[in-house]
Amino acid sequence: MSRTVFLGTSDFAATVLRRLTDSEHRPGLVVTPPDSKRGRGRRMQPPPAAAAAAELDLDLLQAESVNAPAALDRIRAAEPDHVVVCAFGQLIKEPLLSEHPMLNVHPSLLPRWRGAAPIERALIAGDPETGVCVMRVTEGLDSGPVALRESTPIDPREDFGTLSGRLAVLGGELIVRALDLGAKGALEFTEQDDSRATYAEKIEPAERRLDPRRPAVELERRVHALTPHVGAYLQLDADQRLGIRAAAALEGVGEPGAMHVDSESVELLLACGEGMLRLEVVQPAGGRAMDASDYVRGHAVPDRVMLDNE
């Protein structure tokens, strides 16, 4: 058994926190950012990890900066054997960085996809597999030595929601195993090969827009990577977007940007630079997500969508 402090924010972190709490390493303190405006109504809501901490009756600190003196004092008072970091989103600085052993749960096979959006970037790149690493936190960006890693294949039809959920469960098991080994003095680390590092930059707003001039398989991967949390879309005209929540690449030829409705199967198809993209689940602006066949029956489908330079 070891005393732990948990630093985390997202749904991924909340899943890992629940597993940690169900082990011999129940956190004595959870640190998350303050509540923020979220969702379509822009209402103030706690981060998922904060909501999980309240549900689990864990001591909670919501701090603008984990490096602030008040936050440092709370962490010191918990006297942790380890500080566990998971999808936290704040830069950890000295003296906190050196005061306690820190383990980070990172959803990629380091050194591939260091950075803010490793799951999305793995899906966009079409990686055949990904995984979770438990590593020591250092000053570099996800560059610390790795203690444990476990890989998992990526199903070609998997989206961010399903993959991140699986990786979070895997991450919870891996951090418990790491803390078990740490309590026995048996946790060993291996340095990363920096020459093989790739970086998972955060998803920029412009990346949400699908460009029909690209191959259909690339657009399919982007839809998967941004569903359901960010959302990809097509620009129908200057003022109207169509959200794309599920899609599949098919063979076919057409003028990039042209939209077709198959009258027999009621399928909605988008011609791309290479192949066709079958739009399976769409979301009109201000509306709910629906099967593309229902959208076709109830909406006027444009002959083409706008390209990025139009």
Protein Blocks (a to p, Z undefined) as FASTA:
>chain_A
ZZdddddfblmlmmmmmmmmmmmkbcfbdcddddddedjkopacddfklmmmmmnopacd
ddfblkbmklmmmmmmnopabdcdehklpacddfklmmpccdddddbddfehiajklmlm
mmmnopabdcdddddddfbehkaccfbdcdddddfkbcfklmmmmmmmmmmmmmmmmmmm
mmnopaccddddfklpccdddddfklmpccfkbcfklmmmmmmmmpcknopaddfblmbc
cddfbdcddeddddehiacddfklopacdddfeocdddfbdcdehiacddfklmmmmpcc
dfbdcdfkZZ
